[in-house]
Every structure is written in C-alpha cells, then in structure tokens.
Amino acid sequence: MRVARIDENICDKSPFCPAAMSCRFKAFKVTFGGSFRINISIDEEKCTGCGVCTRYCPHGAIELIDREKAS
C-alpha cells in the first residue's frame, strides 16, 4: 500500500493548496502560524494512496511511496 509524502523543499506552503483541497479523505492538515507561516502535512492514517493530490500539486511536491518506507 502507498501513502502520499510532501517534499518540503519543493512545496510552496500555500494556504490555498489545490492538492490539499482535492483530497476527499481529508488527509491533509493545513496549520497556520504567525507571520504567514503555513505548515502542510499528511495524516498517513487517512491517506489511501489514491494519488489524486499528486495530479493537483502545481509544483510536483507530492509523491507516493510505500507505506513501509514512510515509517
């Protein structure tokens, strides 16, 4: 089974992330900090590895990896 992983070096951490909005399983967690600091993470328990988010990420910052390698 696969799970999505975000490459922090590529992700622009947009509060309007189209990949996060595309997830029908609500696996993305977008948290807001002070001074426009945004953190985007993926809840591996909710992620089904469907790959929809990889198609919506405009920067190609999301990839699917084997769940065993994610841990």
N, C-alpha and C positions, 0 to 999 in steps of 0.2 A: 504494500500500500504506500501511496505517496502523500506528501504534505507540501504546502507552499512555504517558501522561505524568501525573505526580503533581503536584498543586498543593500546594506546601509550606505555604502559608498556611492551607489547609483540613485537611490530613492531621493526625491526632492522634498519629501515630507509635506506635501500639500494637504491643507485641511479639506480640500475638495477632491481627494484622491479617487479617481474613477474606478480603480481596481477594488478599493475598499467598498465603494458603493455597489459594485457589481456582485458582491458575494451574497448569495441568497441564504447562506448558512450563518451569516453574521460572525464569521471567524476573525474579521479584522477588528482591532481595537485602536481607535484614534484618541490619543490623550493630548490635552492642551496644557501648556505651561506658560509661564510669564514670558514677555518679550517675544511673542510669536514663535515660541518653541513648541514644536509638534513632534510627537512620537507615534509611529505606526508599527503595530506588531500583529502577529497572527496567533490565535489560540489554536494550538495543534490538536486539541480535543474536538474542536468544532470543525476544523478543516477536513474536507472529504477528499482533497486532491483532485478535484474535478478539472482544474486548470482554467476556469473562466477568468480569474483575476489576471493570469499571465497575458491574456489577449487584451485586457483593458488597461494594463500598465503602459503609459506612454513612453516610459524610459527603459523598459525591459528589465526592471529591477527585481522582478519576481521570477523564481524558478521552482520547479517541482523536484523534490528529492525523495529518496526512500525514507520512510518514517524511521527506520532503524538508525540511519545516519544522522537524523535530526536530533536525536537524544544525546 
